[in-house]
């Protein structure tokens, strides 16, 4: 664990519909490679770039809590679910980061975890150019995959201005850098899990058993 500089907290948002071992392994590897003190899982109430999940936010949150319960590096954060008027207001990342920064102060480094594919659309995010002033960004690159589309010029410039290969930079300042990390390729997706469950097949070994038990008890995904 990196001992100099500021504590670093990883921020992993998403619909987690449902959470699976791909999410969990990615968070574990980044916690180790970037010397993160903690990874916060923050379920999105109303994702702006996706259709509203048909499974309730409370159910998705409960599955996240079950999945991370035995890992002291992981924590659950429900701030997006607690916002007022979450039915109509998108869960913007900028709002979450402002809230975290207000709560944690300036002496903590925040590291937003983002897939490299998602980064190709980063310039469509709400107030995207302000995000880097509140956090670092760790782009997750699976060794077997390349981004599905080329970067816009604005994003190429953004990377040029903020990129670092030295993870010490993430601890020596609280925001402002972008780095890239390769992770173990696990071909698991929430979409595939939902499809498997709809076909009444087993999703064992794709997500923790505690999550599968919760899905079965609450009859989730059976007819979505």
C-alpha positions in Angstrom: 0.0 0.0 0.0 1.3 3.5 -0.9 2.0 5.3 2.4 3.0 8.8 1.3 0.7 11.5 0.1 -3.1 11.5 0.4 -5.5 8.7 1.0 -7.2 7.6 -2.2 -10.8 6.4 -2.6 -12.0 4.7 -5.7 -15.4 5.6 -7.0 -17.3 2.9 -8.9 -20.7 3.9 -10.1 -23.2 2.0 -12.2 -26.6 0.5 -12.4 -25.3 -2.9 -11.0 -28.3 -4.7 -12.6 -27.1 -7.0 -11.2 -23.6 -6.6 -9.8 -21.3 -9.5 -10.8 -17.8 -10.8 -10.5 -16.5 -8.6 -13.3 -17.3 -5.5 -11.2 -15.8 -7.1 -8.1 -12.6 -8.3 -9.7 -12.0 -5.0 -11.4 -12.4 -3.1 -8.1 -10.1 -5.5 -6.3 -7.4 -5.2 -9.0 -7.6 -1.5 -9.1 -7.5 -1.2 -5.3 -4.2 -3.1 -5.4 -2.6 -1.6 -8.4 -3.4 2.0 -7.5 -3.0 1.5 -3.8 -6.6 2.7 -3.1 -7.6 2.8 0.6 -11.2 2.0 -0.3 -13.5 1.5 -3.3 -17.0 2.9 -2.9 -19.8 1.2 -4.9 -22.4 3.9 -5.8 -25.5 2.5 -7.5 -27.1 4.9 -9.9 -30.8 5.8 -9.3 -31.5 7.2 -12.8 -28.6 6.7 -15.2 -28.5 9.4 -17.8 -27.0 7.3 -20.6 -29.1 4.1 -20.1 -32.8 3.2 -19.9 -34.2 3.2 -16.4 -33.6 -0.3 -14.9 -36.8 -2.2 -14.4 -35.5 -3.7 -11.2 -35.9 -1.2 -8.3 -33.1 0.9 -7.0 -33.6 -0.7 -3.6 -33.2 -4.2 -5.0 -30.0 -3.2 -6.9 -28.6 -1.6 -3.8 -29.3 -4.6 -1.7 -27.5 -6.8 -4.2 -24.4 -4.6 -4.1 -24.4 -4.7 -0.3 -24.6 -8.5 -0.4 -21.8 -8.8 -3.0 -19.3 -6.6 -1.2 -20.1 -7.6 2.4 -17.0 -9.8 3.0 -14.4 -7.4 1.5 -13.0 -4.7 3.9 -11.7 -2.7 1.0 -15.2 -2.2 -0.4 -17.9 0.0 0.9 -21.5 0.9 -0.2 -22.6 4.5 -0.8 -26.3 5.3 -1.4 -26.0 9.0 -2.0 -27.4 8.8 -5.5 -30.4 6.9 -4.2 -31.1 9.3 -1.4 -31.3 12.4 -3.6 -34.7 14.0 -3.8 -36.7 13.6 -7.0 -34.6 10.7 -8.2 -37.4 9.5 -10.5 -37.1 12.5 -12.8 -33.6 13.8 -12.1 -30.6 11.9 -13.8 -27.9 10.7 -11.6 -25.1 12.9 -12.8 -21.5 12.0 -11.9 -20.6 15.7 -11.3 -23.3 16.0 -8.6 -22.0 12.8 -6.9 -18.4 14.1 -6.9 -19.4 17.5 -5.6 -21.2 15.8 -2.8 -18.2 13.5 -2.0 -15.8 16.4 -2.1 -17.9 18.5 0.3 -18.2 15.5 2.7 -14.5 14.4 2.5 -12.7 17.7 2.1 -9.6 18.5 0.0 -7.2 16.1 1.7 -8.6 12.9 0.1 -7.8 11.8 -3.5 -10.9 10.6 -5.4 -10.4 8.2 -8.3 -13.3 7.8 -10.6 -13.2 4.3 -12.2 -14.4 4.3 -15.8 -14.3 1.8 -18.7 -12.3 2.8 -21.7 -15.4 2.3 -23.9 -17.4 4.7 -21.7 -14.6 7.2 -22.0 -15.2 7.5 -25.8 -18.5 9.2 -24.8 -17.2 11.1 -21.8 -17.6 14.4 -23.7 -21.4 13.9 -23.7 -21.5 13.7 -19.9 -23.1 16.5 -17.9 -20.5 19.2 -17.2 -17.8 16.8 -18.2 -14.9 19.3 -18.3 -15.4 20.1 -14.6 -15.2 16.5 -13.4 -11.3 16.3 -13.6 -11.1 19.2 -11.1 -12.9 17.0 -8.5 -11.2 13.7 -9.1 -8.7 11.6 -11.0 -9.9 9.1 -13.6 -8.7 5.5 -13.8 -9.6 4.2 -17.3 -10.0 0.4 -17.2 -8.6 -1.3 -20.3 -9.2 -5.0 -20.7 -6.1 -6.6 -22.4 -8.3 -8.3 -25.1 -10.3 -5.3 -26.1 -9.8 -1.9 -27.7 -12.2 1.0 -27.6 -15.1 0.5 -29.9 -14.8 3.9 -31.5 -12.0 6.5 -32.0 -11.7 9.4 -29.6 -13.1 12.8 -30.4 -10.5 15.5 -30.8 -11.7 17.1 -27.5 -11.0 13.9 -25.6 -7.6 13.4 -27.3 -6.7 16.9 -26.0 -8.2 16.1 -22.6 -6.0 12.9 -22.3 -2.9 14.8 -23.5 -3.4 17.4 -20.8 -4.1 15.1 -17.9 -2.6 11.6 -18.6 0.0 10.0 -16.3 1.5 6.6 -16.0 2.7 7.2 -12.4 0.1 6.2 -9.9 2.0 8.2 -7.2 0.4 11.3 -8.9 -3.0 10.0 -7.7 -1.9 10.3 -4.1 0.2 13.4 -4.3 -2.8 15.6 -5.5 -6.5 15.1 -4.9 -7.6 15.5 -8.6 -6.5 16.3 -12.1 -4.9 13.1 -13.5 -6.0 10.4 -15.9 -4.3 7.0 -15.9 -5.0 3.7 -17.5 -4.9 0.2 -16.0 -5.3 -3.2 -17.6 -7.4 -5.7 -15.7 -8.0 -9.5 -16.0 -10.5 -10.1 -18.8 -13.7 -11.6 -17.4 -16.4 -11.9 -20.1 -19.3 -11.3 -17.7 -22.0 -8.7 -18.2 -25.2 -7.8 -16.4 -27.0 -8.1 -19.7 -25.9 -11.7 -20.2 -26.8 -12.6 -16.6 -30.3 -11.2 -17.1 -30.7 -13.1 -20.3 -29.5 -16.4 -18.7 -32.0 -15.9 -15.8 -34.9 -15.1 -18.2 -34.1 -18.4 -19.9 -34.3 -20.1 -16.5 -30.6 -21.2 -16.8 -28.1 -21.0 -14.0 -26.0 -17.9 -13.5 -23.8 -19.6 -10.9 -20.2 -18.5 -10.8 -21.1 -15.2 -12.6 -22.2 -13.4 -9.5 -21.9 -14.2 -5.8 -24.3 -16.8 -4.5 -25.7 -14.3 -2.0 -26.8 -12.2 -5.0 -28.3 -15.2 -6.8 -30.2 -16.2 -3.6 -31.6 -12.6 -3.4 -32.6 -12.7 -7.1 -34.5 -16.0 -6.6 -36.2 -14.9 -3.4 -37.4 -11.7 -4.9 -38.2 -13.2 -8.3 -36.1 -10.7 -10.2 -35.4 -10.8 -13.9 -37.7 -13.8 -14.5 -39.9 -11.9 -17.0 -38.0 -8.7 -17.9 
